[in-house]
Amino acid sequence: MEKWSAGRDLAAQRTALGLTQTVFWGAIGVSQSGGARYEQGRDVPPSAVVALRVVFWPEAKALRHIEKLRGGRLFSGQASLSRSGHGL
């Protein structure tokens, strides 16, 4: 699985989008100070990377990353079932 300790890369992408840390990280529920720590080198959780990709980048990229997280099974039976049993 892709490991993201690349907060600096995310900082560059955030800057390219013209967004502040507050707006960029806040879009996925991370505080400005938490985002700053990621941008300074703290490992970024894969779930945060997925959330950022869903919010800010093309759907296909986000789906590819989700598929990697699920071990190559984008919609495996167990992974796609919600509590109601109706799937995603």
Backbone torsions as a table, in degrees:
resi	resn	phi	psi	omega
1	MET	NA	145.0	177.0
2	GLU	-62.3	128.6	177.7
3	LYS	-104.6	126.9	-178.0
4	TRP	-106.3	93.3	165.7
5	SER	-104.7	11.8	-172.3
6	ALA	-88.7	51.9	177.3
7	GLY	-59.2	-31.4	179.1
8	ARG	-65.0	-35.0	175.7
9	ASP	-64.8	-41.6	177.9
10	LEU	-65.8	-36.3	177.4
11	ALA	-62.2	-42.2	178.6
12	ALA	-64.7	-40.4	178.9
13	GLN	-68.2	-38.4	177.3
14	ARG	-61.3	-45.6	-180.0
15	THR	-62.4	-42.0	178.6
16	ALA	-61.2	-31.4	177.2
17	LEU	-79.1	-10.4	179.8
18	GLY	76.0	28.4	-176.1
19	LEU	-108.7	149.3	173.3
20	THR	-78.6	163.5	175.6
21	GLN	-59.7	-39.6	-178.1
22	THR	-59.3	-45.7	-178.7
23	VAL	-72.5	-47.8	-176.3
24	PHE	-60.8	-55.7	-177.4
25	TRP	-74.7	-32.9	178.8
26	GLY	-62.9	-26.5	179.7
27	ALA	-62.4	-21.6	178.8
28	ILE	-117.0	15.3	174.5
29	GLY	83.4	17.3	177.3
30	VAL	-101.7	136.4	179.4
31	SER	-68.2	162.4	176.9
32	GLN	-58.9	-43.0	-177.9
33	SER	-68.0	-36.2	175.9
34	GLY	-64.5	-43.3	177.3
35	GLY	-62.6	-39.7	178.3
36	ALA	-61.9	-40.0	178.3
37	ARG	-63.6	-41.0	176.2
38	TYR	-61.8	-44.1	-178.1
39	GLU	-66.7	-21.0	179.4
40	GLN	-92.7	2.0	172.6
41	GLY	125.4	-9.0	176.1
42	ARG	-65.8	142.6	179.2
43	ASP	-58.2	133.9	177.8
44	VAL	-91.5	123.5	179.7
45	PRO	-60.3	140.8	178.6
46	PRO	-53.7	-35.5	179.9
47	SER	-63.6	-34.4	177.8
48	ALA	-69.0	-38.1	178.1
49	VAL	-63.8	-44.2	177.7
50	VAL	-59.5	-46.9	-179.4
51	ALA	-60.1	-43.4	178.6
52	LEU	-62.4	-41.5	179.9
53	ARG	-66.0	-38.1	178.4
54	VAL	-64.1	-41.5	-176.5
55	VAL	-76.2	-42.8	-167.6
56	PHE	-112.0	-15.0	-174.9
57	TRP	-125.6	166.5	-175.4
58	PRO	-52.8	144.3	-177.8
59	GLU	-54.6	-39.3	-177.4
60	ALA	-60.1	-40.9	178.6
61	LYS	-63.5	-44.1	-179.5
62	ALA	-63.0	-43.1	-179.5
63	LEU	-64.5	-38.7	176.9
64	ARG	-62.2	-40.6	-179.6
65	HIS	-68.9	-41.4	176.7
66	ILE	-60.0	-41.6	179.4
67	GLU	-61.1	-40.8	177.1
68	LYS	-61.6	-43.2	-179.2
69	LEU	-63.7	-30.3	-179.7
70	ARG	-92.8	14.5	176.6
71	GLY	71.9	31.2	177.4
72	GLY	86.7	1.3	179.4
73	ARG	-110.9	88.7	-173.8
74	LEU	-54.5	-46.3	-179.9
75	PHE	-129.8	63.4	177.6
76	SER	-68.6	155.0	-176.2
77	GLY	-50.7	-54.5	-176.9
78	GLN	-70.3	-39.5	-175.5
79	ALA	-67.7	-27.6	-174.1
80	SER	-94.1	-5.7	-178.0
81	LEU	-81.8	129.1	174.2
82	SER	-86.4	175.6	179.3
83	ARG	-60.6	-28.8	-179.8
84	SER	-79.9	-11.6	-179.7
85	GLY	84.1	9.8	-177.8
86	HIS	-99.5	9.0	179.9
87	GLY	81.6	-169.9	-178.5
88	LEU	-71.0	NA	NA
